[in-house]
Amino acid sequence: MTGGGEAGRIVLVTGAANGIGLAVAARLVAEGVGVCALDADAGALEALASRLGPAVVPVAGDVREDAVLAAAGAAMRERGGCGGVVNNAGIMARAPLEALPLARWQAVLDVNLTAAFRTAQVFAADLRAHRGAIVNVCSTRAHMSEPDTEAYAAAKGGLLALTHALAVSLGPAVRVNAVSPGWIDVSGAGPGRAGEALRAEDHAQHPAGRVGRPEDVAEIVAFLIDGTRSGFVTGAEFVVDGGMTRKMIYAE
């Protein structure tokens, strides 16, 4: 295994059945890394396991539930233990500030932020024992916003801060880093994902010349999980956004 732990360890990927999570799982498997794929979408998870083969151990359930994390832990122990965690599961709430129900605000924080804290708690001992790594999939929304996205921005900002806090608390045995995607076209990345109608202008506005793909994020995640390649990298954020957060934009 080329991942964050010793040979035979397995990496937990949450939200693994679609989009960026699916691309991360596929990239890790391509590098010879076993994946415990956790997702609430049981049908998509089954399709992922069928596509990627025996290197994937699927666990269907809600990442917020301790029983689901316990099931993932048991599955990983059967394969040698947890050598890494990729906290990718996330949900969005888009509503005017005055109309956002508190329950929806809390759900976004629970999935996008608290669940990542819980995976760190639950698997900390195993990660320390195997000198593993955590990668938190954050967002450029931690730095910039569209209207009516307070819950998502707050959760991703918190996840970015949690990243460096965990890096200090768990180091030197465990490295913790963040990847912050920008606009990633996830159409087609999972069952039932309809194609997104992208315009030439959508691509051209990016300094890199195109909208991102899930594979762009997966490459960075795989690098950060691999302690051989990224052993001196911890507490860092890698922005994968085609340069958009560095671009000055003025109304004309």
Disulfide bonds with the S-S distance in Angstrom:
none
